[in-house]
Amino acid sequence: MLGDKRKYIYNVPNLKLKRQYLRNNATNAEKTLWQELKNSKIGYKFRRQFSVTGYILDFYCPEKRLAVELDGEIHKSKTKYDRYRDQYLEAMVIKTIRFTNNQVENDLQNVIKVISGYLSPSCVGGGVHQDGGGIRNS
């Protein structure tokens, strides 16, 4: 019985159409970052529009349990929701790092550098980077 419940933690079936819609209607920033993350280009496999329980993550590295979220204009009014969501994911031992769409579009190499830092062996305990580096970390 427990095994049946566990299989619906990730990529929940009732969110499949929403995940597909989000992949097919990605923002320019999401498309740009995906070009850098897909096919393990930075050394780890990422999935895009991957769901964990009821939340859909923009990008997720299962091996490192790292979620990368891109925040557009709408997120300026959703900071309380985003904080709750990040805490929920943290309780599931998933570290969330956030970037604005503007950061991806105008400083992509630094965004990749920060993501790579969270994937490196110098990250300790739940994805916390030793030097506290990151952009809009939650």
GROMACS elastic network, one bead per residue, 0.5 to 0.9 nm:
[ bonds ]
;  ai    aj funct       b0    kb
    1     4     6  0.53429   500
    1     5     6  0.68733   500
    2     5     6  0.52401   500
    2     6     6  0.63616   500
    2     7     6  0.89655   500
    3     6     6  0.51275   500
    3     7     6  0.64660   500
    4     7     6  0.56446   500
    4     8     6  0.72738   500
    5     8     6  0.56711   500
    5     9     6  0.72287   500
    6     9     6  0.54864   500
    6    10     6  0.80807   500
    7    10     6  0.66580   500
    7    11     6  0.86281   500
    7    12     6  0.82271   500
    8    11     6  0.67575   500
    8    12     6  0.50606   500
    8    13     6  0.72877   500
    8    52     6  0.85584   500
    8    53     6  0.70800   500
    9    12     6  0.62069   500
    9    51     6  0.79069   500
    9    52     6  0.56035   500
    9    54     6  0.82538   500
   10    13     6  0.88212   500
   10    50     6  0.74652   500
   10    51     6  0.54980   500
   10    53     6  0.60108   500
   10    54     6  0.89004   500
   11    14     6  0.85669   500
   11    15     6  0.70876   500
   11    16     6  0.70506   500
   11    19     6  0.85801   500
   11    49     6  0.89725   500
   11    50     6  0.59941   500
   11    52     6  0.62609   500
   11    53     6  0.73897   500
   11    54     6  0.88017   500
   11    56     6  0.83204   500
   12    15     6  0.56109   500
   12    16     6  0.68733   500
   12    51     6  0.64343   500
   12    52     6  0.73019   500
   12    53     6  0.63415   500
   12    54     6  0.73035   500
   13    16     6  0.53301   500
   13    17     6  0.84985   500
   14    17     6  0.74112   500
   14    18     6  0.83473   500
   15    18     6  0.52400   500
   15    19     6  0.61007   500
   15    20     6  0.86347   500
   15    51     6  0.75474   500
   15    54     6  0.77197   500
   15    55     6  0.89429   500
   15    56     6  0.82145   500
   16    19     6  0.51463   500
   16    20     6  0.61924   500
   16    21     6  0.85825   500
   16    51     6  0.87280   500
   17    20     6  0.50575   500
   17    21     6  0.60558   500
   17    22     6  0.86002   500
   18    22     6  0.61470   500
   18    23     6  0.86068   500
   18    49     6  0.89203   500
   18    56     6  0.87470   500
   19    22     6  0.51452   500
   19    23     6  0.62126   500
   19    24     6  0.86258   500
   19    48     6  0.86750   500
   19    49     6  0.54850   500
   19    50     6  0.70911   500
   19    51     6  0.77235   500
   19    56     6  0.71454   500
   20    23     6  0.51035   500
   20    24     6  0.61050   500
   20    25     6  0.85056   500
   20    49     6  0.78136   500
   21    24     6  0.51422   500
   21    25     6  0.60077   500
   21    26     6  0.84096   500
   22    25     6  0.50954   500
   22    26     6  0.57451   500
   22    27     6  0.88658   500
   22    49     6  0.67889   500
   22    58     6  0.88128   500
   23    26     6  0.54183   500
   23    48     6  0.73075   500
   23    49     6  0.63816   500
   23    58     6  0.89790   500
   26    29     6  0.79367   500
   26    30     6  0.57502   500
   26    31     6  0.61943   500
   27    30     6  0.51241   500
   27    31     6  0.62891   500
   27    32     6  0.86149   500
   27    72     6  0.88736   500
   27   101     6  0.84500   500
   28    31     6  0.50955   500
   28    32     6  0.60982   500
   28    33     6  0.86343   500
   28   101     6  0.82001   500
   28   105     6  0.80078   500
   29    32     6  0.50628   500
   29    33     6  0.61441   500
   29    34     6  0.84498   500
   29    70     6  0.76661   500
   29   100     6  0.86792   500
   29   101     6  0.53130   500
   29   102     6  0.76697   500
   29   103     6  0.86846   500
   29   104     6  0.58163   500
   29   105     6  0.58834   500
   30    33     6  0.52410   500
   30    34     6  0.59505   500
   30    35     6  0.86395   500
   30    58     6  0.77700   500
   30    59     6  0.89110   500
   30    70     6  0.71739   500
   30   101     6  0.78172   500
   30   104     6  0.82724   500
   31    34     6  0.51232   500
   31    35     6  0.63778   500
   32    35     6  0.53963   500
   32    36     6  0.70108   500
   32   104     6  0.74738   500
   32   105     6  0.75087   500
   32   108     6  0.84271   500
   33    36     6  0.52385   500
   33    37     6  0.63423   500
   33    38     6  0.86417   500
   33   104     6  0.68452   500
   33   105     6  0.87003   500
   33   108     6  0.76420   500
   33   111     6  0.87747   500
   33   112     6  0.83338   500
   34    38     6  0.56346   500
   34    46     6  0.87426   500
   34    48     6  0.76886   500
   34    59     6  0.81684   500
   35    38     6  0.58023   500
   35    39     6  0.87019   500
   35    41     6  0.86655   500
   36    39     6  0.85491   500
   36    40     6  0.85816   500
   36    41     6  0.63066   500
   36    42     6  0.73953   500
   36   112     6  0.77694   500
   37    40     6  0.61513   500
   37    41     6  0.56560   500
   37    42     6  0.63326   500
   37    43     6  0.88247   500
   37    44     6  0.81479   500
   37    45     6  0.75746   500
   37    46     6  0.62691   500
   37    47     6  0.86194   500
   37    59     6  0.86345   500
   37   112     6  0.86054   500
   38    41     6  0.61369   500
   38    42     6  0.84372   500
   38    44     6  0.89207   500
   38    45     6  0.70426   500
   38    46     6  0.62944   500
   38    47     6  0.77085   500
   38    48     6  0.87193   500
   39    42     6  0.85135   500
   39    43     6  0.87733   500
   39    44     6  0.83008   500
   39    45     6  0.65944   500
   39    46     6  0.78139   500
   40    43     6  0.50453   500
   40    46     6  0.68087   500
   41    44     6  0.71824   500
   41    45     6  0.80534   500
   42    45     6  0.82012   500
   42   112     6  0.82697   500
   42   115     6  0.89650   500
   42   116     6  0.69445   500
   42   119     6  0.89941   500
   43   116     6  0.85933   500
   43   119     6  0.86126   500
   44    61     6  0.69083   500
   44    62     6  0.88122   500
   44    63     6  0.74464   500
   44    64     6  0.82965   500
   44   119     6  0.79163   500
   45    60     6  0.83762   500
   45    61     6  0.58857   500
   45    62     6  0.74832   500
   45    63     6  0.76050   500
   46    59     6  0.62831   500
   46    60     6  0.52730   500
   46    62     6  0.71395   500
   46    63     6  0.88040   500
   47    50     6  0.61409   500
   47    57     6  0.89010   500
   47    58     6  0.82294   500
   47    59     6  0.55204   500
   47    60     6  0.51556   500
   47    61     6  0.64211   500
   47    62     6  0.79892   500
   48    56     6  0.89892   500
   48    57     6  0.71177   500
   48    58     6  0.54350   500
   48    60     6  0.63433   500
   49    56     6  0.57286   500
   49    57     6  0.52549   500
   49    59     6  0.60260   500
   49    60     6  0.78816   500
   50    55     6  0.83207   500
   50    56     6  0.54899   500
   50    57     6  0.52385   500
   50    58     6  0.68038   500
   50    59     6  0.67577   500
   50    60     6  0.65640   500
   51    54     6  0.66423   500
   51    55     6  0.53945   500
   51    57     6  0.58511   500
   51    58     6  0.88482   500
   51    60     6  0.89660   500
   52    55     6  0.53457   500
   52    56     6  0.63716   500
   52    57     6  0.74209   500
   52    89     6  0.81697   500
   53    56     6  0.81691   500
   55    85     6  0.78075   500
   55    89     6  0.89188   500
   56    59     6  0.88568   500
   57    60     6  0.64550   500
   57    67     6  0.64632   500
   57    68     6  0.72578   500
   57    69     6  0.66195   500
   58    67     6  0.74069   500
   58    68     6  0.62742   500
   58    69     6  0.52998   500
   58    70     6  0.68696   500
   59    66     6  0.82727   500
   59    67     6  0.57076   500
   59    68     6  0.50786   500
   59    69     6  0.65679   500
   59    70     6  0.87729   500
   60    64     6  0.87278   500
   60    65     6  0.70645   500
   60    66     6  0.56993   500
   60    68     6  0.62720   500
   60    69     6  0.88097   500
   61    64     6  0.56732   500
   61    65     6  0.55704   500
   61    66     6  0.51534   500
   61    67     6  0.64974   500
   61    68     6  0.84181   500
   61   119     6  0.89465   500
   62    66     6  0.68231   500
   62    67     6  0.85987   500
   62    94     6  0.89515   500
   63    66     6  0.79781   500
   64    67     6  0.89523   500
   64    94     6  0.82688   500
   64    95     6  0.86697   500
   64   118     6  0.84887   500
   64   119     6  0.65703   500
   64   126     6  0.89025   500
   64   127     6  0.77237   500
   65    93     6  0.69758   500
   65    95     6  0.64034   500
   65    96     6  0.87525   500
   65   126     6  0.83071   500
   65   127     6  0.79747   500
   66    93     6  0.88977   500
   66    94     6  0.56466   500
   66    96     6  0.59948   500
   66    97     6  0.76956   500
   66   115     6  0.89816   500
   66   118     6  0.78702   500
   66   119     6  0.80066   500
   66   127     6  0.73178   500
   67    89     6  0.88135   500
   67    94     6  0.67128   500
   67    95     6  0.59851   500
   67    97     6  0.63517   500
   67    98     6  0.84393   500
   68    95     6  0.85215   500
   68    96     6  0.58506   500
   68    97     6  0.51546   500
   68    98     6  0.58940   500
   68    99     6  0.77693   500
   68   115     6  0.79585   500
   69    96     6  0.70739   500
   69    97     6  0.62594   500
   69    99     6  0.63743   500
   69   100     6  0.83332   500
   70    97     6  0.87734   500
   70    98     6  0.58298   500
   70    99     6  0.50479   500
   70   100     6  0.53824   500
   70   101     6  0.58092   500
   70   104     6  0.82121   500
   71    74     6  0.74507   500
   71    75     6  0.55966   500
   71    76     6  0.80934   500
   71    98     6  0.69242   500
   71    99     6  0.60827   500
   71   101     6  0.58431   500
   71   102     6  0.87975   500
   72    75     6  0.57963   500
   72    76     6  0.77175   500
   72    99     6  0.89452   500
   72   100     6  0.60392   500
   72   101     6  0.55070   500
   72   102     6  0.80430   500
   73    76     6  0.57488   500
   73    77     6  0.80220   500
   73   100     6  0.85216   500
   73   101     6  0.84637   500
   74    77     6  0.59318   500
   74    78     6  0.68267   500
   75    79     6  0.62152   500
   75    81     6  0.89188   500
   75    82     6  0.77152   500
   76    79     6  0.61312   500
   77    80     6  0.82017   500
   77    81     6  0.89331   500
   78    81     6  0.52874   500
   78    82     6  0.60860   500
   78    83     6  0.86085   500
   79    82     6  0.50109   500
   79    83     6  0.60463   500
   79    84     6  0.86059   500
   80    83     6  0.51546   500
   80    84     6  0.62825   500
   80    85     6  0.86220   500
   81    84     6  0.51640   500
   81    85     6  0.60895   500
   81    86     6  0.85719   500
   82    85     6  0.50194   500
   82    86     6  0.60516   500
   82    87     6  0.85580   500
   82   138     6  0.85853   500
   83    86     6  0.51323   500
   83    87     6  0.62026   500
   83    88     6  0.86145   500
   83   138     6  0.67799   500
   84    87     6  0.51182   500
   84    88     6  0.61626   500
   84    89     6  0.86800   500
   85    88     6  0.50418   500
   85    89     6  0.62281   500
   85    90     6  0.85203   500
   86    89     6  0.50995   500
   86    90     6  0.60094   500
   86    91     6  0.86078   500
   86    94     6  0.83834   500
   86    95     6  0.76758   500
   86    96     6  0.61490   500
   86    97     6  0.88334   500
   86   138     6  0.64897   500
   87    91     6  0.62161   500
   87    92     6  0.87320   500
   87    95     6  0.89783   500
   87    96     6  0.88838   500
   87   138     6  0.81063   500
   88    91     6  0.51583   500
   88    92     6  0.66720   500
   88    93     6  0.89319   500
   88    94     6  0.87020   500
   89    93     6  0.64302   500
   89    94     6  0.51442   500
   89    95     6  0.69389   500
   89    96     6  0.74953   500
   90    95     6  0.56216   500
   90    96     6  0.74764   500
   90   126     6  0.80182   500
   91    94     6  0.72684   500
   92    95     6  0.87882   500
   93   126     6  0.61564   500
   93   127     6  0.86365   500
   94   126     6  0.71749   500
   94   127     6  0.79259   500
   95   126     6  0.64608   500
   95   127     6  0.57243   500
   95   128     6  0.77843   500
   95   138     6  0.83508   500
   96   127     6  0.86621   500
   96   137     6  0.70774   500
   96   138     6  0.63973   500
   97   115     6  0.80901   500
   97   118     6  0.88783   500
   97   134     6  0.73636   500
   97   135     6  0.72069   500
   97   136     6  0.68568   500
   97   138     6  0.62455   500
   98   134     6  0.84099   500
   98   135     6  0.64388   500
   98   136     6  0.53958   500
   98   137     6  0.57236   500
   98   138     6  0.71783   500
   99   102     6  0.80773   500
   99   103     6  0.62319   500
   99   104     6  0.70776   500
   99   111     6  0.75806   500
   99   134     6  0.89605   500
   99   135     6  0.60966   500
   99   136     6  0.62415   500
   99   137     6  0.82170   500
  100   103     6  0.51961   500
  100   104     6  0.66941   500
  100   105     6  0.87977   500
  100   135     6  0.87748   500
  100   136     6  0.83384   500
  101   104     6  0.52456   500
  101   105     6  0.62054   500
  101   106     6  0.85858   500
  102   105     6  0.50679   500
  102   106     6  0.58926   500
  102   107     6  0.79029   500
  103   106     6  0.52799   500
  103   107     6  0.52042   500
  103   108     6  0.66925   500
  103   110     6  0.84782   500
  103   111     6  0.71274   500
  104   107     6  0.55693   500
  104   109     6  0.83189   500
  104   110     6  0.85166   500
  104   111     6  0.63827   500
  104   112     6  0.88121   500
  105   108     6  0.61665   500
  106   109     6  0.89009   500
  107   110     6  0.56084   500
  107   111     6  0.64826   500
  107   112     6  0.89451   500
  108   111     6  0.50141   500
  108   112     6  0.62096   500
  108   113     6  0.85362   500
  109   112     6  0.51319   500
  109   113     6  0.61130   500
  109   114     6  0.87064   500
  110   114     6  0.61722   500
  110   115     6  0.85954   500
  111   114     6  0.52061   500
  111   115     6  0.62400   500
  111   116     6  0.85354   500
  111   134     6  0.85867   500
  111   135     6  0.80123   500
  112   115     6  0.50813   500
  112   116     6  0.59547   500
  112   117     6  0.84634   500
  113   116     6  0.50697   500
  113   117     6  0.61494   500
  113   118     6  0.88544   500
  114   118     6  0.65482   500
  114   119     6  0.88688   500
  114   133     6  0.72622   500
  114   134     6  0.57213   500
  114   135     6  0.75686   500
  115   118     6  0.52336   500
  115   119     6  0.65188   500
  115   120     6  0.89060   500
  115   134     6  0.80470   500
  116   120     6  0.62373   500
  117   120     6  0.51752   500
  117   121     6  0.83822   500
  117   122     6  0.75843   500
  117   123     6  0.73207   500
  117   129     6  0.73240   500
  117   133     6  0.82525   500
  117   134     6  0.85001   500
  118   121     6  0.82064   500
  118   122     6  0.79030   500
  118   123     6  0.58326   500
  118   127     6  0.62968   500
  118   128     6  0.74815   500
  118   129     6  0.61746   500
  118   133     6  0.88934   500
  118   134     6  0.84662   500
  119   122     6  0.82468   500
  119   123     6  0.69860   500
  119   127     6  0.79866   500
  120   123     6  0.59167   500
  120   129     6  0.89129   500
  121   124     6  0.74615   500
  122   129     6  0.68029   500
  122   130     6  0.65763   500
  123   126     6  0.80109   500
  123   127     6  0.54624   500
  123   128     6  0.56712   500
  123   130     6  0.60135   500
  123   131     6  0.89818   500
  124   127     6  0.56793   500
  124   128     6  0.55530   500
  124   129     6  0.63087   500
  124   130     6  0.67434   500
  125   128     6  0.59886   500
  125   129     6  0.85663   500
  128   131     6  0.86573   500
  128   132     6  0.70986   500
  128   133     6  0.89770   500
  129   132     6  0.51772   500
  129   133     6  0.63644   500
  129   134     6  0.81186   500
  130   133     6  0.77159   500
  131   134     6  0.89809   500
  132   137     6  0.89927   500
  133   137     6  0.84238   500
  134   137     6  0.58566   500
